[in-house]
Amino acid sequence: MLNLLIDLYISFFLVGLVCVGGGYASVPLIQKQVIDLHGWLTVQEFMDIFAISQMTPGPIGINAATFVGTKLAGVAGAVAATLGFVTPSVLIMSVLAYIFAKYGDVGPVRGILNGLRPAVVALIGGAALVFTAMVVFGDVGIRGLPERINFCNAAVVLIAYVIVKKKILGVIHTLLVSGLLGLLFNSLAAFFRG
């Protein structure tokens, strides 16, 4: 158990150390740790955890760390994973706050931050593509060519995109509508299959 807690802390410390740009940028990094390297979660479990993380208050990355830790090792796992995720941020922000307070806006620091913006966009875009593939194609959307398409999920993705793009509803209402559409479409598909 202690080894698992240490592994959780270290894994999420590494994610937190290189996770620049917020929760969505952490998606591929967390996926690499919990699915690819450690095999702690299946792709479906990972998707479920991120769906819950988006619906609960707080930063997505921290919520995901907490949920993964809880699933693997209960409350102790939640604490280990969450602390691992936030420790680098606390340390880095403390150092940056000290530098800004002492020296003001330092050119090289500003240059580094400006250089990180394109990387953040790439991480968020990559996460969006990975999530879309997982939702529409299932597990094979990540590792190979799709063998099947989940038309119910594809329809919900498309409808939610239009709702957000056209600003028809706010985020909370879009999530509610998407959940109801997912329930309706998947129930109908199950009815017609069986």
N, C-alpha and C positions, 0 to 999 in steps of 0.2 A: 504493500500500500504506500509506504514512504517513497519507494522508487517511482510509482505512478505520480505522486504529488510533485516530486522533483521534476519529472519529465514534463508535467503540465506547466509548471512554473517556467522552466527553461524554454519550452516550445512557444508559450505565449509571450515570454520576454523577447524572444527573437522576432516574433511578429510585431510586437509593440515597438521594437527598436528600429525597424525599417518601414513601419506603416506610417507613411506621410500622406496626409490628405483625408483622413477620416475613415469612417466605418466601411464604406463601399470599397475603398482602396485596400482594406484588410481582407476582403473576401478571398482573392486568390492565394494570399499568404497563409490564411487559416486553413484553406482547403489543402494546401501543400503539406502542412503539418499534420492535420487530423485525419486526412484520407490517404494521401500519397505516402508520407513518411512513416506514420505510426499505425495506420489502419484502424484508428479508434472509432470511426464512423463510416457508415455507408454514404453514398451520394444522396440517397433519399433522406437519411437522418440529418445530413448536413443542410439540405434544402429546408427541411422542417425547422431546424434550429434557427436558420437565418430568417425564415418567415416569422417566427415568433419574436426574434430579436428586433425586427422592424416594427412590430405591433406594440412592443412594450416600451415604456418610457426609458430614456437614456440612450447613450451612444451605442450604435449597432455592434461595433467591435467588442466593447466591454460586455454587452449583453450576451453576445455569442460566446465569449470566453467563459462567462459565468454559467451559461447553459451547458456547454461542453464539459466543463469541470464537474457540474452537478450530475450529469448523465454518467460520467466515468467513475466519480469517487465521492458523490454526495456533497455535503456542505464543505468539507475540507477540500475537495477538488475544486469547488466553485471559488473558494478563497484563494487557492494556489494559482489557478488560471487567471483570475481577475487581477491579483497582485502582480503576476508576471506580465500581464498586458499593460498595466499602468505604470509600472516602475520606470521603464525607459522614458516615458513622457515626463514624469515628475523630475527625473534627473536632468534631462535635456532642457526642459523649460526653466528649471532653476538656474542652470548655467546661462542660458540665453537671456533671462531676465536680469541676471547680474551684469552680463556684458552690456545690455542696452542701458541699464541704470548707470553704469560706470562710464561707458564710452559713447553712448548715444547710438545713432544709426550708423553702424559700421559698414562700409562699402562691400567688403568681401562677404559678410553675412547676408547682406541684401542680395548680392549676386547668387549666392547659394540658394536662397529662398526662391528667387526668380527662376533659377534653373530647375528646381524641383516641381514647379507647376506643370510642365508638360508630362513629367513622369506620373504625376497624380492623375491627370486626364487619361493617360494610357492605362493605369491600373483600374480606374473606375470603368472605362470603356471595356476593358478585358473582362472585368467582373460581370458587366451587363451581358456580354456575349456568352460567357460561361453559364450564367443563370438562365438565359433564354434557351440555350441548347439543352440544359438539364430539364427545364420545364416542358419544352416542346418535344424533345427526342428521348428523354430519359437518360439513363446512365451512358448510353452509347454516344450521346451528344458531345461528350468530353473526349473520349478515347478513340473514336472511330466514326465511320460513316453510319448514319441513322438507319436502323432496321425498321423503325416504325415512327409514326408521327402521332402525338396525342392531340387530335384536332380540338378537343374540349379546352385543353390548356392553351393551345395556340389562339383560339377564339378569345379567351379571357385576356391574354397578353395584348392582342390587337385592340380589343375594346377598351382596356385600361389605358393603353397608349393614346388612343384617340381622345378619351376623356381628359387625360392629363394635358395633352398637346393643345386641345381646343379650350382648356380651362373650364370645362363644363361643371366639374365638381372639385372640391378640395381633396387633399390627400386622404384624410380619414374616410370621407364618403366614398372615394374611389376604392379604398381597401374593402369597405363594407360591400359595395356593389360587386367587386371582384370575387369576394368570398361567396356571396349569394349566387353569382353566375356560375362559379366553379361547382357549387353544390347542385345547382339546377342542371347544368350541362352534363356533369359526370353521372348524376342520377338517371337522366334520360338515356345516356349511353349505356349504362348498366342495365336499364329496363329493356332496351332494344337488343342487347346482346343475350340476355337471359330470358 
